[in-house]
Amino acid sequence: MTARIVRTVDELRAALAPLRSGAIGFVPTMGALHEGHLSLVRAARSENDTVVLSIFVNPTQFTQAADLETYPRTEEADVALAGTAGADIVFAPSSAEMYPSGFATTVSVDAAITETLEGAVRGRAHFDGVATVVAKLLLAVLPDDAYFGAKDAQQVVVVRRMVADLGIPVRIVQCPTSRDADGLALSSRNTRLTPDERAVATAVPRSLRAAQDAFASGTREASALTDAVRDELSAAGLVPEYAEVVDPRGLEPVASVVRSALLAIAVPVGAVRLIDNVVLVPGEDDRIPLPAIEMSHR
């Protein structure tokens, strides 16, 4: 299947107009597609009649110019992969299309969920950039469903809040994190790791597995769970920017896990920031199945 490329909002709306009798699914990306993105496309394909994937490296969510400059851009390969996975249309706008001259509006979500975790490290402007571009993309596509990966859990919380508050008629679907064979969460940034750094980075999912093991053994205190994370990372020579247990809905800190909680971490490996998380649920009846993290020894 070959995906059609469109570059402007007008062209996108014209392409979608005759298709609106059926359901439209949308997968927003910044390109450099990997299996995680493609799993979102397949999920959208299974539930919708038409699938749109966007490729836009959004400058307003980068807090460091160097990070924006080095972000991988592989549009030709991305379009081919998107079509193979089931995307009908690839929306690949320019910065001028998304932020034309005179653009003066920012969508800003409450600090309680945007100034913690990633927001505490990257600054409030990061999630202002995320909320603004996602709002613009949703209004351009007007999909029935939009698909996001669970690896970016805080982003999903922010987008859900924004969509609910602004009354944008779309269902936000969170799909499971895709992992490599050694457990590392798939990310476009992984390509920037050197081979040695890639081997060290396996400590990131391993640290989450250590917390899961402690949790399965009865540990409920958040401090003990994050200590398990930090100890595993320390053994690999890594220091997390944060390792926190929070409520998965509003991201409030949790002292003890008495209901489902999100354990989220951010870890620099060389010049690359890796983020990951798991959801912890007490009790046998309501436990959320977690993907097995199998470690390969390199």
Secondary structure, 3 states (H helix, E strand, C coil): CCCEEECCHHHHHHHHHHHCCCCEEEEEECCCCCHHHHHHHHHHHHHCCEEEEEECCCHHHCCCHHHHHHCCCCHHHHHHHHHHHCCCEEECCCHHHHCCCCCCCCCCCCHHHHCCCHHHHHCHHHHHHHHHHHHHHHHHHCCCEEEEEHHHHHHHHHHHHHHHHHCCCCEEEEECCCECCCCCECCHHHHHCCHHHHHHCCHHHHHHHHHHHHHHCCCCEHHHHHHHHHHHHHHCCCCCCEEEEECCCCCCECCECCCCEEEEEEEEECCEEEEEEEEECCCCCCCCCCCCCCCCCC
